[in-house]
Amino acid sequence: MQQNQSVREALQTLESKGYHLADVPEDQPDESIQSNDWRLDSVQKVQEEGKNSLLIAVSSASRHLKLVFVESTFSITDYSPVTLLRKLFPKKNR
C-alpha cells in the first residue's frame, strides 16, 4: 500500500496513468460498471487534515476502463472491500 500526501495529488498521479474517478450515481445501477475481469492495480492510503481515505485503482481489459474509488475511513480496519466487490463483479445466478 502506497501512502501519499493528499487526495488531490494521488488522483492527479492516477489520472496521468489513464484512470478516471469512479463516479457512479446512486440512481445508476451497478451493472453499468460490472465485469468479470477487474484487476486491483493499487491501493493508496491518504491522510490529510485528520481524515483517512483509501484510493483503490482497478482496471478491466474487456471494458477498457481504469477506475479509481475513493473511500473515506476512520481507520484502515474500518473499510470492508466487500462493498466495492459487489459494485464491480456481477452476481452469479443460482
Summary of the structure (lengths in Angstrom):
residues: 94
radius of gyration: 13.6
end to end distance: 35.4
largest distance: 45.8
contacts: 221
relative contact order: 0.24
helix: 24%
strand: 37%
